[in-house]
């Protein structure tokens, strides 16, 4: 059976639409009843008749328009009470995690992003509990991880709650403004999901449970395909990818996991290289193996930050760590995946350019060519 999901943004837009329809039905029913009552039971000299005459058609239209708006807001508030409770559950779950209560389970019975966030949050809590019981974390490392986790999760969640509160309480919002705020809420919810996915990946990396299934792949073709997929993001940031690829550069690797490495590095180059015009991607071969260089010409990385750039949640420069939705985890995950392939990743940054270099073992067929 197909498990059909309706995402949060679609649900919210549907609730707005349903609220407007129901409010329209109620308003029309009220208008029809009032019209019937007026014609059947109100005499010409009754006070109600004089009020009706004083208001005229224009006055009645304004009154019923106001009633329609009020009905819409009340119905929308009633319909979104359950959604609001999801944020409370998630927020409470994060607080419990921040307080080292790994027994608490966040329960959300919905088949959308909220349900997935609850599942991922519970999984992260369970994995952290197991790691602490095994003694995988030192006390100080555990405390720092929890503090960073709580901060990174609460930041987008606070924005989501704030915008939903505006949508619910501000009666002067236009439909265009509601749509705009709904899109912001959707993006922030997506960031929450992305962060929890990254945390789950880190858990699997730390415990050696990240599945690496190697096969023979063409590294140059993989990079070409990724650049084509990321063309919209490059165009949006007015960047052009210049490819200098050695053909038929074969390696033994997990193509899916390695694609994540280069996606993280390309996203990083786009995020921080927007001031430049190009992103250069080079592949080459030497005695040690295949080499990939991804170079951007935007902001440089400070020299004191370079030794820690691949650490999880490194936040010595918050403006870089969280700019444009960065989680501070992408480079940490990339480094671990590269190392599980028997390779290594390094970075060099100057005021002119920032270059990430990945070295990977090659496939014997490449040496034969």
C-alpha positions as CSV (number, residue, x, y, z in Angstrom):
1,X,0.0,0.0,0.0
2,X,1.3,3.5,-0.9
3,X,2.0,5.6,2.2
4,X,0.8,8.9,1.0
5,X,2.1,11.9,2.9
6,X,0.8,15.5,2.9
7,X,3.5,17.9,4.0
8,X,3.1,20.6,6.6
9,X,3.0,23.5,4.1
10,X,0.2,21.8,2.1
11,X,-1.8,21.0,5.3
12,X,-1.5,24.6,6.5
13,X,-2.7,26.0,3.1
14,X,-5.6,23.5,3.1
15,X,-6.6,24.6,6.5
16,X,-6.6,28.2,5.4
17,X,-8.7,27.3,2.4
18,X,-11.1,25.2,4.5
19,X,-11.5,28.0,7.0
20,X,-12.4,30.4,4.2
21,X,-14.9,28.1,2.7
22,X,-16.6,27.3,6.1
23,X,-16.6,31.0,7.0
24,X,-18.2,31.8,3.7
25,X,-20.9,29.1,4.2
26,X,-21.7,30.4,7.7
27,X,-21.7,34.0,6.6
28,X,-24.0,33.3,3.7
29,X,-26.3,31.2,5.9
30,X,-26.5,34.0,8.4
31,X,-27.2,36.5,5.7
32,X,-29.9,34.4,4.1
33,X,-31.6,33.9,7.5
34,X,-31.5,37.6,8.3
35,X,-32.9,38.4,4.9
36,X,-35.7,35.9,5.4
37,X,-36.5,37.2,8.9
38,X,-36.5,40.8,7.7
39,X,-38.9,40.2,4.8
40,X,-41.2,37.9,6.8
41,X,-41.4,39.4,10.2
42,X,-40.2,43.0,10.2
43,X,-42.8,45.7,9.7
44,X,-41.9,49.0,8.0
45,X,-42.0,51.0,11.3
46,X,-39.9,48.5,13.3
47,X,-36.5,49.7,14.7
48,X,-34.8,46.9,12.7
49,X,-36.3,48.3,9.5
50,X,-35.0,51.7,10.2
51,X,-31.6,50.3,10.9
52,X,-31.7,48.4,7.7
53,X,-32.6,51.5,5.8
54,X,-29.8,53.5,7.4
55,X,-27.2,50.9,6.6
56,X,-28.2,50.4,3.0
57,X,-26.5,47.8,0.8
58,X,-23.0,49.1,1.3
59,X,-23.2,49.1,5.1
60,X,-24.6,45.5,5.1
61,X,-21.7,44.4,2.8
62,X,-19.1,45.9,5.2
63,X,-20.7,44.2,8.3
64,X,-20.9,40.8,6.7
65,X,-17.4,41.2,5.3
66,X,-16.1,41.8,8.8
67,X,-18.1,38.8,10.1
68,X,-16.6,36.7,7.3
69,X,-13.1,37.6,8.4
70,X,-13.9,37.0,12.0
71,X,-15.4,33.6,11.2
72,X,-12.3,32.7,9.1
73,X,-9.9,33.5,11.9
74,X,-11.9,31.7,14.6
75,X,-12.3,28.6,12.4
76,X,-8.6,28.6,11.4
77,X,-7.6,28.9,15.1
78,X,-9.8,25.9,16.0
79,X,-8.5,23.8,13.1
80,X,-4.8,24.6,13.9
81,X,-5.0,23.8,17.6
82,X,-3.7,20.3,17.0
83,X,-0.8,21.6,14.9
84,X,0.1,24.1,17.7
85,X,0.2,21.2,20.1
86,X,2.9,19.5,17.9
87,X,5.3,22.4,18.5
88,X,4.6,22.1,22.3
89,X,5.4,18.4,22.2
90,X,8.6,18.9,20.2
91,X,9.7,21.8,22.4
92,X,9.1,19.8,25.5
93,X,11.0,16.9,24.0
94,X,14.0,19.2,23.3
95,X,13.9,20.5,26.9
96,X,13.9,17.0,28.3
97,X,16.9,16.1,26.0
98,X,18.7,19.2,27.2
99,X,18.1,18.1,30.8
100,X,19.6,14.7,30.0
101,X,16.2,13.0,30.4
102,X,16.7,10.3,27.7
103,X,13.6,8.3,28.9
104,X,11.1,10.9,27.6
105,X,9.4,10.0,24.3
106,X,8.0,12.6,22.0
107,X,4.7,11.3,20.7
108,X,3.1,12.9,17.6
109,X,0.6,10.9,15.7
110,X,0.8,12.5,12.3
111,X,2.2,11.3,8.9
112,X,4.1,14.5,8.0
113,X,7.3,16.4,8.9
114,X,6.2,16.6,12.6
115,X,5.9,12.9,12.9
116,X,9.3,12.4,11.3
117,X,10.9,15.0,13.6
118,X,9.4,13.2,16.6
119,X,10.8,9.9,15.4
120,X,14.2,11.3,14.7
121,X,14.3,13.2,18.1
122,X,13.4,9.9,19.9
123,X,16.1,8.1,18.0
124,X,18.7,10.7,18.8
125,X,17.7,10.5,22.5
126,X,18.0,6.7,22.5
127,X,21.4,6.7,20.7
128,X,22.7,9.4,23.1
129,X,21.5,7.3,26.1
130,X,23.2,4.2,24.7
131,X,26.4,6.1,24.0
132,X,26.5,7.5,27.5
133,X,25.9,4.1,29.1
134,X,28.8,2.6,27.1
135,X,31.0,5.6,28.1
136,X,31.5,6.7,24.5
137,X,31.4,10.4,25.6
138,X,33.4,12.1,28.3
139,X,31.2,14.1,30.7
140,X,32.3,17.5,29.2
141,X,31.8,16.3,25.6
142,X,28.3,15.0,26.5
143,X,27.3,18.3,28.1
144,X,28.7,20.3,25.2
145,X,26.8,18.1,22.7
146,X,23.5,18.5,24.5
147,X,23.9,22.3,24.8
148,X,24.7,22.6,21.1
149,X,21.9,20.2,20.1
150,X,19.3,22.1,22.2
151,X,20.5,25.5,20.8
152,X,20.5,24.4,17.2
153,X,17.0,22.7,17.5
154,X,15.4,25.5,19.5
155,X,16.5,28.3,17.1
156,X,14.4,27.3,14.1
157,X,11.6,26.0,16.4
158,X,11.3,29.5,18.0
159,X,10.9,31.0,14.6
160,X,8.2,28.5,13.6
161,X,6.2,29.2,16.7
162,X,6.5,32.9,16.3
163,X,5.3,33.0,12.7
164,X,2.4,30.6,13.5
165,X,1.4,32.9,16.3
166,X,1.4,35.9,13.9
167,X,-0.8,34.0,11.4
168,X,-3.2,33.0,14.2
169,X,-3.5,36.4,16.0
170,X,-2.9,39.1,13.4
171,X,-6.3,39.9,11.9
172,X,-4.9,42.4,9.4
173,X,-2.8,39.9,7.5
174,X,-3.5,39.5,3.8
175,X,-3.7,36.1,2.1
176,X,-0.3,37.0,0.4
177,X,1.3,37.7,3.8
178,X,-0.2,34.4,5.2
179,X,1.3,32.5,2.3
180,X,4.7,34.2,2.8
181,X,4.8,33.4,6.5
182,X,3.6,29.8,5.8
183,X,6.6,29.4,3.4
184,X,8.9,30.6,6.1
185,X,7.5,28.1,8.6
186,X,7.9,25.3,6.1
187,X,11.6,26.2,5.5
188,X,12.3,26.3,9.3
189,X,10.6,23.0,9.8
190,X,12.7,21.6,7.0
191,X,15.8,22.9,8.8
192,X,14.7,21.1,11.9
193,X,14.4,17.9,10.0
194,X,17.8,18.4,8.3
195,X,19.5,19.0,11.6
196,X,18.1,15.9,13.2
197,X,19.0,13.8,10.1
198,X,22.6,15.1,10.5
199,X,22.6,14.2,14.1
200,X,21.4,10.7,13.3
201,X,24.1,10.3,10.7
202,X,26.7,11.4,13.3
203,X,25.4,8.7,15.7
204,X,25.8,6.0,13.0
205,X,29.3,7.3,12.1
206,X,30.4,7.3,15.7
207,X,29.3,3.7,16.3
208,X,30.4,2.4,12.9
209,X,26.9,1.7,11.8
210,X,26.9,3.8,8.6
211,X,26.6,1.4,5.8
212,X,29.4,1.6,3.2
213,X,28.8,-0.6,0.2
214,X,31.7,-0.1,-2.2
215,X,31.5,-0.7,-6.0
216,X,33.4,0.6,-9.0
217,X,32.3,4.1,-9.9
218,X,33.5,6.8,-12.3
219,X,34.4,9.7,-10.0
220,X,34.4,12.3,-12.9
221,X,30.9,11.3,-14.0
222,X,29.6,11.5,-10.4
223,X,30.9,15.1,-10.0
224,X,29.5,16.1,-13.4
225,X,26.1,14.7,-12.4
226,X,26.1,16.5,-9.1
227,X,27.0,19.8,-10.8
228,X,24.1,19.4,-13.1
229,X,21.7,18.7,-10.2
230,X,23.0,21.8,-8.4
231,X,22.7,24.1,-11.3
232,X,19.6,25.9,-9.9
233,X,21.4,26.7,-6.7
234,X,24.5,27.9,-8.6
235,X,22.4,30.1,-10.9
236,X,20.4,31.6,-7.9
237,X,23.7,32.7,-6.4
238,X,25.1,33.9,-9.7
239,X,27.8,31.3,-9.7
240,X,29.3,29.2,-12.5
241,X,30.9,25.8,-12.0
242,X,34.0,25.3,-14.0
243,X,34.9,21.6,-14.4
244,X,38.4,20.3,-15.1
245,X,37.8,16.5,-14.9
246,X,40.0,13.7,-15.8
247,X,37.9,11.2,-17.8
248,X,37.3,7.6,-16.6
249,X,38.7,8.2,-13.1
250,X,37.6,5.0,-11.5
251,X,37.5,4.4,-7.8
252,X,36.2,1.8,-5.3
253,X,33.6,3.7,-3.2
254,X,30.0,3.9,-2.1
255,X,28.6,6.2,-4.7
256,X,25.6,7.3,-2.5
257,X,27.7,8.2,0.5
258,X,30.4,9.9,-1.6
259,X,27.8,11.9,-3.3
260,X,26.8,13.3,0.1
261,X,30.4,14.4,0.7
262,X,30.6,16.4,-2.5
263,X,27.0,17.8,-2.0
264,X,28.1,19.1,1.4
265,X,31.3,20.6,-0.1
266,X,29.5,22.2,-3.1
267,X,26.7,23.6,-0.8
268,X,29.5,25.0,1.4
269,X,31.2,26.5,-1.6
270,X,27.9,28.1,-2.8
271,X,27.0,29.4,0.6
272,X,30.3,31.1,1.3
273,X,31.6,31.7,-2.2
274,X,28.7,33.8,-3.4
275,X,31.0,36.9,-3.6
276,X,33.0,35.2,-6.2
277,X,32.0,34.4,-9.8
278,X,33.2,30.8,-10.1
279,X,33.5,27.5,-8.3
280,X,36.3,25.3,-9.8
281,X,36.2,21.5,-9.6
282,X,39.5,19.7,-10.5
283,X,40.2,16.0,-10.6
284,X,43.7,14.5,-11.0
285,X,45.8,11.5,-10.2
286,X,49.1,10.9,-8.5
287,X,50.9,8.0,-6.8
288,X,48.7,8.2,-3.7
289,X,45.3,8.1,-5.5
290,X,42.6,10.2,-7.0
291,X,42.4,13.9,-6.0
292,X,39.4,16.2,-6.1
293,X,39.7,19.9,-5.4
294,X,36.6,22.1,-4.9
295,X,37.6,25.8,-4.9
296,X,35.5,28.9,-4.2
297,X,36.5,32.6,-4.3
298,X,34.3,34.1,-1.6
299,X,35.0,34.7,2.1
300,X,38.1,33.1,3.5
301,X,38.2,30.9,6.6
302,X,40.1,32.5,9.5
303,X,43.5,30.9,10.1
304,X,42.6,30.1,13.8
305,X,39.5,28.2,12.6
306,X,41.1,26.0,10.0
307,X,42.2,23.2,12.5
308,X,38.7,22.9,13.8
309,X,36.6,23.3,10.6
310,X,35.8,19.6,10.4
311,X,34.7,19.4,14.1
312,X,31.0,18.9,14.8
313,X,29.1,22.0,16.0
314,X,32.3,24.1,15.7
315,X,30.9,27.6,16.4
316,X,33.9,29.9,16.9
317,X,32.4,32.0,14.1
318,X,28.6,31.8,14.5
319,X,28.1,34.0,11.4
320,X,29.6,31.2,9.3
321,X,28.2,28.3,11.2
322,X,24.6,29.3,10.8
323,X,24.6,31.4,7.7
324,X,22.0,30.5,5.2
325,X,20.8,27.5,7.1
326,X,24.2,25.8,7.8
327,X,24.1,23.3,10.6
328,X,27.8,23.1,11.5
329,X,27.6,19.3,10.8
330,X,28.1,18.9,7.1
331,X,31.9,19.0,7.1
332,X,32.1,16.7,10.1
333,X,30.0,14.1,8.2
334,X,32.0,14.6,5.0
335,X,35.3,14.0,6.8
336,X,34.1,10.8,8.4
337,X,32.7,9.4,5.2
338,X,36.0,10.1,3.4
339,X,38.0,8.5,6.1
340,X,35.7,5.4,6.1
341,X,36.7,5.1,2.4
342,X,40.4,5.1,3.4
343,X,40.9,8.7,2.1
344,X,41.5,12.1,3.7
345,X,40.1,15.6,3.3
346,X,42.0,18.9,3.9
347,X,41.3,22.6,3.5
348,X,43.4,25.6,2.7
349,X,42.1,29.2,2.7
350,X,43.5,32.5,1.8
351,X,42.0,35.9,1.0
352,X,41.9,34.9,-2.6
353,X,40.4,31.4,-2.5
354,X,39.3,28.5,-0.3
355,X,40.1,25.0,-1.5
356,X,38.9,21.7,-0.1
357,X,41.0,18.7,-1.3
358,X,39.8,15.1,-1.1
359,X,42.2,12.1,-1.7
360,X,40.7,8.7,-2.4
361,X,42.1,5.3,-3.2
362,X,41.8,4.5,-6.9
363,X,40.5,1.3,-8.6
364,X,43.2,-0.9,-10.2
365,X,41.6,-0.4,-13.6
366,X,42.6,3.2,-13.5
367,X,46.3,2.2,-13.2
368,X,46.0,0.0,-16.2
369,X,44.9,2.9,-18.4
